[in-house]
Amino acid sequence: MKSQSNRKWIRRAQFVGAMTILGSLAACGSSSTTTDTAAAPVATDAPVATDAPVAVVEAIVKTIAVLAPEAGNDFGWNQQGVDSAKAAAAELGIEVIVADNLGYGDITPNLRELAEKADFIIAHASGYNTAAPEVGAEFNKPVAIVDTPNALKAGLVADYTASPNEGAYLAGVLAAKTTRSGTLGVVVSGEPPSWNSQSGGFADGAKSVNPKVKLLYSVIGPAAYADAEGANRVTKTLIAAGADVIFGQGDGASFGMLSAIEETPATDGGKVLFIDVIGNKTSIDKGHLLSSVLWDFKGAFVDMIKDVNAGTYGTRNYGLNLKNGSIALLKTALIKDAVWTEIEAIKASIIDGSLVVENITDAADVHARMSKVTQGK
């Protein structure tokens, strides 16, 4: 658990400067003109003097805050959340406050401090989905949370739980077409809905290629998101059991998975390959990164802010999928062109609806799809 001294991690980043909006009406009969911005729409139902400037409704959200449990440069969940918040702020011309490395404990003090400064708060961790709505209600500030889609509250709370099952299905197809041993490993740092969604999609994708593929599934711990040491140990165990492609879901723990893969050959003496999630570790890869199920929250964050400005926030949740481009499979040089062509065809079938990928969020349903399940450290 991080102490309140983590507040020193809060840093401001100012993106696009304030946009100057000039609007005037020409004396031309009954016609009128409005100027569209990222703010809420201008009301046009009231009479406007032809010699007066158009009144532009000021945006409610001028500053957003994003809170992350680990460093915002981890190539994964935390970085993607921080980078997406920055990108959304840049697009809308508003300010963003980044508070990372806050840990997984009680962040109520951090939330209260940020609620005094920001108009909208993104609580980028499932462990924050209780404290964030409470503080949001206390300060009457809208908050975004994850892994709690039933927490919708008009004007205050909405969820952006990712359901990346479609991208993970493609990753399973890729793994099944790449494995030499016919054995795949799935290593997870916990079993939140988003991880379960990917594990289930991966298993179904792999079995669509080879129904007899062997799937070894291991949970590092109940909330081992930053446990790189445990991830290293578990991953090596699955490699020793025959897995030559590892699908890893771990946040900071993913670095332990990757180091295990780099240090340990497959049982046939060949290279073990890694399929990551959320971010792109190509820049630090040593020849083992086969792909990654990429996530991009920017579009969801932009939609949230626009909904706050429009007064409709808290009436819907926000999703990520292949169709809107917020979920994608990373193409690397290790993927054969013929295999990629097949994956692209499957992707098109998912997008047009002719192939439906089931979204599995319950851990028990994930376990039922695996050949062998191990849990705990």
For each residue, the residues with C-beta under 8 A, 3 or more apart:
1: 103 104 105 106
2: 5 6 101 102 103 105
3: 6
4: 7 109 110
5: 2 8
6: 2 3 9 99 101 102 103 110
7: 4 10 99 110 113
8: 5
9: 6 98 99 100 101 102
10: 7 97 98 99 113 114
11: 97 98
12: 95 96 97 98
13: 86 89 95 96 97 98
14: 17 95
15: 86 89 90 93 94 95 96
16: 19 89 90 91 92 93 94
17: 14 93
18: 93
19: 16 37 93
20:
21: 35 37 56
22: 35
23: 33 34 35 53 54 56
24: 33 53 54
25: 32 33 48 49 50 51 52 53 54
26: 33 50
27: 50 51
28: 31 50
29:
30:
31: 28
32: 25 44 48 54
33: 23 24 25 26 54
34: 23 41 42 44 54
35: 21 22 23 42 54 56
36: 41 42
37: 19 21 56 59
38: 59 91 92 93 94 305 306 309
39: 56 57 58 59 60 309
40: 57 59 60 309 310 311
41: 34 36 57 310
42: 34 35 36 54 55 56 57
43: 46 55 57
44: 32 34 48
45:
46: 43
47:
48: 25 32 44 52 54 55
49: 25 52
50: 25 26 27 28
51: 25 27
52: 25 48 49
53: 23 24 25
54: 23 24 25 32 33 34 35 42 48
55: 42 43 48
56: 21 23 35 37 39 42
57: 39 40 41 42 43
58: 39
59: 37 38 39 40 62 92 94 309
60: 39 40 119 308 309
61: 64 92 94 119 120 305 308 309
62: 59 94 95 119
63: 94 95 96 97 117 118 119 120
64: 61 85 88 89 94 95 96 97 118 119 120 121 122 301 305
65: 96 97 98 99 114 117 118 120 121 122
66: 81 82 85 96 97 98 99 121 122 124
67: 99 100 102 107 110 111 114 121 122 123 124 125 128 132
68: 71 72 77 78 81 82 98 99 100 101 102 124 125
69: 78 100 101 102 103 104 124 125 127 128 225 226
70: 74 77 78 100 101 225 226 251 252
71: 68 74 78 79 100 101 252
72: 68 78 79 81 82 83 98 100 101
73: 78 79
74: 70 71 77 78 79 251 252 279
75: 79 254 279 280 281 284
76: 79 80 250 251 252 254 276 277 278 279
77: 68 70 74 80 81 124 225 251 278 279
78: 68 69 70 71 72 73 74 81 82 100 124 251
79: 71 72 73 74 75 76 82 83 279
80: 76 77 83 84 278 279 295 296 297
81: 66 68 72 77 78 84 85 122 124 297
82: 66 68 72 78 79 85 86 98 100 124
83: 72 79 80 86 87
84: 80 81 87 88 296 297 298 300 301
85: 64 66 81 82 88 89 96 98 122 124 297 301
86: 13 15 82 83 89 90 96 98
87: 83 84 90 91 298 301
88: 64 84 85 91 92 96 297 298 301 302 305
89: 13 15 16 64 85 86 92 93 94 95 96
90: 15 16 86 87 93
91: 16 38 87 88 298 302
92: 16 38 59 61 88 89 302 305 306
93: 15 16 17 18 19 38 89 90
94: 15 16 38 59 61 62 63 64 89 305
95: 12 13 14 15 62 63 64 89
96: 12 13 15 63 64 65 66 85 86 88 89
97: 10 11 12 13 63 64 65 66 114 117 118
98: 9 10 11 12 13 65 66 68 72 82 85 86
99: 6 7 9 10 65 66 67 68 102 110 114
100: 9 67 68 69 70 71 72 78 82
101: 2 6 9 68 69 70 71 72
102: 2 6 9 67 68 69 99 107 110
103: 1 2 6 69 107
104: 1 69 125 127 223 225
105: 1 2 127
106: 1 109 131
107: 67 102 103 110 111 128 131
108: 111 112 131 134 135
109: 4 106 112 113
110: 4 6 7 67 99 102 107 113 114
111: 67 107 108 114 115 121 123 128 131 132 135
112: 108 109 115 116 135 138 139
113: 7 10 109 110 116 117
114: 10 65 67 97 99 110 111 117 118 121
115: 111 112 118 121 135 136 138 139 141
116: 112 113 139
117: 63 65 97 113 114
118: 63 64 65 97 114 115 121 141
119: 60 61 62 63 64 141 142 308
120: 61 63 64 65 141 142 143 144 304 305 308
121: 64 65 66 67 111 114 115 118 132 135 136 141 142 143 144
122: 64 65 66 67 81 85 143 144 301 304
123: 67 111 128 129 131 132 143 144 145 146
124: 66 67 68 69 77 78 81 82 85 128 146
125: 67 68 69 104 128 129 146
126: 129 145 146 147 148 192
127: 69 104 105 223
128: 67 69 107 111 123 124 125 131 132 145
129: 123 125 126 132 133 145 146 147 148 151
130: 133 134
131: 106 107 108 111 123 128 134 135
132: 67 111 121 123 128 129 135 136 143 145
133: 129 130 136 137 143 145 151 153 156 157
134: 108 130 131 137 138
135: 108 111 112 115 121 131 132 138 139 141 143
136: 115 121 132 133 139 140 141 142 143 156 157
137: 133 134 140 153 156
138: 112 115 134 135
139: 112 115 116 135 136
140: 136 137 156
141: 115 118 119 120 121 135 136 156
142: 119 120 121 136 155 156 157 158 304 308 313 314
143: 120 121 122 123 132 133 135 136 156 157
144: 120 121 122 123 157 158 159 160 301 304 318
145: 123 126 128 129 132 133 148 151 157 158 159 160
146: 123 124 125 126 129 159 160 161 162 194
147: 126 129 159 161 192 193 194
148: 126 129 145 151 159 161
149: 152 159 161 317
150:
151: 129 133 145 148 157 159
152: 149 157 158 159 314 315 316 317
153: 133 137 156 157 314
154: 313 314 315
155: 142 311 313 314
156: 133 136 137 140 141 142 143 153 313 314
157: 133 136 142 143 144 145 151 152 153 314
158: 142 144 145 152 304 307 313 314 315 316 317 318
159: 144 145 146 147 148 149 151 152 317 318
160: 144 145 146 297 300 301 304 317 318 319 320
161: 146 147 148 149 193 194 317
162: 146 194 197 295 319 320 327
163: 166 193 194 197 319 320 321 359 361
164: 167 168 194 197 198 201 277 293 295 320 327
165: 168 169 197 198 200 201 357 358 359 360
166: 163 169 170 201 321 322 327 350 357
167: 164 170 171 198 201 293 294 322 327 328 329
168: 164 165 171 172 197 198 199 200 201 202 205 247 277 293
169: 165 166 172 173 201 202 204 205 208 346 350 357
170: 166 167 173 174 205 293 329 343 346 347 350
171: 167 168 174 175 198 201 202 205 247 275 291 293 329
172: 168 169 175 176 184 201 202 203 204 205 206 207 208 209 247
173: 169 170 176 177 205 206 208 209 342 343 346
174: 170 171 177 178 205 275 290 291 329 335 339 343
175: 171 172 178 179 184 202 205 206 245 247 275 290
176: 172 173 179 184 205 206 207 208 209 210 213
177: 173 174 209 339 342
178: 174 175 245 273 290 335 339
179: 175 176 182 183 184 213 244 245
180: 244 266 268 270
181: 242 243 244 266 267 268
182: 179 210 212 213 214
183: 179 213 214 215 216 241 242 243 244
184: 172 175 176 179 206 213 214 215 216 243 245 246 247
185: 216 217 218 235 238 239 241 243 245 246 247
186: 199 202 203 215 216 217 218 246 247 248 249 370
187: 218 220 231 234 235 238 246 247 248 249 250 257
188: 191 195 199 217 218 219 220 248 249 250
189: 195 219 220 221 223 224 225 226 227 231 249 250 251 253 254
190: 195 219 220 221 222 223 224 225
191: 188 195 196 219 222 363 366
192: 126 147 195 196
193: 147 161 163 196 197 361
194: 146 147 161 162 163 164 197 198
195: 188 189 190 191 192 198 199 249
196: 191 192 193 199 200 360 361 362 363 365 366
197: 162 163 164 165 168 193 194 200 201 359 360 361
198: 164 165 167 168 171 194 195 201 202 247 249 277 293
199: 168 186 188 195 196 202 203 217 247 249 360 366 369
200: 165 168 196 197 203 204 358 359 360 365 366 369
201: 164 165 166 167 168 169 171 172 197 198 204 205 357 358 359 360
202: 168 169 171 172 175 186 198 199 205 206 247
203: 172 186 199 200 206 207 215 366 369 370
204: 169 172 200 201 207 208 357 358 369
205: 168 169 170 171 172 173 174 175 176 201 202 208 209 357
206: 172 173 175 176 184 202 203 209 210 213 215
207: 172 176 203 204 210 211 213 369
208: 169 172 173 176 204 205
209: 172 173 176 177 205 206 213
210: 176 182 206 207 213
211: 207
212: 182
213: 176 179 182 183 184 206 207 209 210
214: 182 183 184 242 371 372
215: 183 184 186 203 206 369 370 371 372
216: 183 184 185 186 238 241 242 243 370 371 372 374
217: 185 186 188 199 366 367 370 371 372 373 374
218: 185 186 187 188 234 237 238 373 374 375
219: 188 189 190 191 222 224 373 374 375 376
220: 187 188 189 190 224 227 230 231 234 250 253 377
221: 189 190 224 227 230 376 377
222: 190 191 219
223: 104 127 189 190
224: 189 190 219 220 221 227 230 231 250 253 377
225: 69 70 77 104 189 190 250 251 252 253
226: 69 70 189 251 252 253
227: 189 220 221 224 230 231 250 252 253 256 377
228: 231 232 252 253 255 256 259
229: 232 233 256
230: 220 221 224 227 233 234 253 256 377
231: 187 189 220 224 227 228 234 235 248 250 253 254 255 256 257 260
232: 228 229 235 236 256 257 259 260
233: 229 230 236 237 256 260
234: 187 218 220 230 231 237 238 374
235: 185 187 231 232 238 239 246 248 256 257 260 261 264
236: 232 233 239 240 260 263 264
237: 218 233 234 240 241 374
238: 185 187 216 218 234 235 241 243 246
239: 185 235 236 242 243 244 246 260 261 264 266 267 272
240: 236 237 264 267
241: 183 185 216 237 238 372
242: 181 183 214 216 239 266 267
243: 181 183 184 185 216 238 239 246 266 272
244: 179 180 181 183 239 266 267 268 270 271 272 273
245: 175 178 179 184 185 272 273 274 275 290
246: 184 185 186 187 235 238 239 243 257 261 272 273 274 275
247: 168 171 172 175 184 185 186 187 198 199 202 275
248: 186 187 188 231 235 253 254 257 258 274 275 276 277
249: 186 187 188 189 195 198 199 254 277
250: 76 187 188 189 220 224 225 227 231 253 254 256 257
251: 70 74 76 77 78 189 225 226 254
252: 70 71 74 76 225 226 227 228 255
253: 189 220 224 225 226 227 228 230 231 248 250 256 257
254: 75 76 189 231 248 249 250 251 257 258 276 277 281
255: 228 231 252 258 259
256: 227 228 229 230 231 232 233 235 250 253 259 260
257: 187 231 232 235 246 248 250 253 254 260 261 274
258: 248 254 255 261 262 274 276 281 285 288 289
259: 228 232 255 256 262 263
260: 231 232 233 235 236 239 256 257 263 264
261: 235 239 246 257 258 264 272 273 274 288
262: 258 259 286 288
263: 236 259 260
264: 235 236 239 240 260 261 272
265: 269 270 271 272
266: 180 181 239 242 243 244 269 270 271 272
267: 181 239 240 242 244
268: 180 181 244
269: 265 266
270: 180 244 265 266
271: 244 265 266 287 288
272: 239 243 244 245 246 261 264 265 266 288
273: 178 244 245 246 261 288 289 290 334
274: 245 246 248 257 258 261 288 289 290
275: 171 174 175 245 246 247 248 290 291 292 293
276: 76 248 254 258 279 280 281 289 291 292 293 330
277: 76 164 168 198 248 249 254 292 293 295
278: 76 77 80 292 293 294 295
279: 74 75 76 77 79 80 276 292 294 295
280: 75 276 283 292 294 330
281: 75 254 258 276 284 285 289 292
282: 285 289 330 332
283: 280
284: 75 281
285: 258 281 282 288 289
286: 262
287: 271 334
288: 258 261 262 271 272 273 274 285
289: 258 273 274 276 281 282 285 292 332 334
290: 174 175 178 245 273 274 275 332 334 335
291: 171 174 275 276 329 330 331 332 334 335
292: 275 276 277 278 279 280 281 289 329 330
293: 164 167 168 170 171 198 275 276 277 278 327 328 329 330
294: 167 278 279 280 327 328 329 330
295: 80 162 164 277 278 279 320 326 327
296: 80 84 299 320 325 326 327 328
297: 80 81 84 85 88 160 300 301 320 326
298: 84 87 88 91 301 302 326
299: 296 302 303 324 325 326
300: 84 160 297 303 304 318 319 320 326
301: 64 84 85 87 88 122 144 160 297 298 304 305
302: 88 91 92 298 299 305 306
303: 299 300 306 307 318
304: 120 122 142 144 158 160 300 301 307 308 313 318
305: 38 61 64 88 92 94 120 301 302 308 309
306: 38 92 302 303 309 310
307: 158 303 304 310 312 313 315 316
308: 60 61 119 120 142 304 305 311 313
309: 38 39 40 59 60 61 305 306
310: 40 41 306 307 313
311: 40 155 308
312: 307 315 316
313: 142 154 155 156 158 304 307 308 310
314: 142 152 153 154 155 156 157 158
315: 152 154 158 307 312
316: 152 158 307 312
317: 149 152 158 159 160 161
318: 144 158 159 160 300 303 304
319: 160 162 163 300 326
320: 160 162 163 164 295 296 297 300 324 326 327
321: 163 166 324 326 327
322: 166 167 325 327 328 347 350 351
323: 351
324: 299 320 321
325: 296 299 322 328
326: 295 296 297 298 299 300 319 320 321
327: 162 164 166 167 293 294 295 296 320 321 322
328: 167 293 294 296 322 325
329: 167 170 171 174 291 292 293 294 343 347
330: 276 280 282 291 292 293 294
331: 291 335 340
332: 282 289 290 291 335
333:
334: 273 287 289 290 291
335: 174 178 290 291 331 332 339 340 343
336: 339 340
337: 340 341
338: 341 342
339: 174 177 178 335 336 342 343
340: 331 335 336 337 343 344
341: 337 338 344 345
342: 173 177 338 339 345 346
343: 170 173 174 329 335 339 340 346 347
344: 340 341 347 348
345: 341 342 348 349
346: 169 170 173 342 343 349 350 355
347: 170 322 329 343 344 350 351
348: 344 345 351 352
349: 345 346 352 354 355
350: 166 169 170 322 346 347 353 355 356 357
351: 322 323 347 348
352: 348 349
353: 350 356
354: 349
355: 346 349 350
356: 350 353
357: 165 166 169 201 204 205 350
358: 165 200 201 204
359: 163 165 197 200 201
360: 165 196 197 199 200 201 365 366 369
361: 163 193 196 197 365
362: 196 365 366
363: 191 196 366 367
364: 367 368
365: 196 200 360 361 362 368 369
366: 191 196 199 200 203 217 360 362 363 369 370
367: 217 363 364 370 373
368: 364 365
369: 199 200 203 204 207 215 360 365 366
370: 186 203 215 216 217 366 367 373
371: 214 215 216 217
372: 214 215 216 217 241
373: 217 218 219 367 370
374: 216 217 218 219 234 237
375: 218 219
376: 219 221
377: 220 221 224 227 230
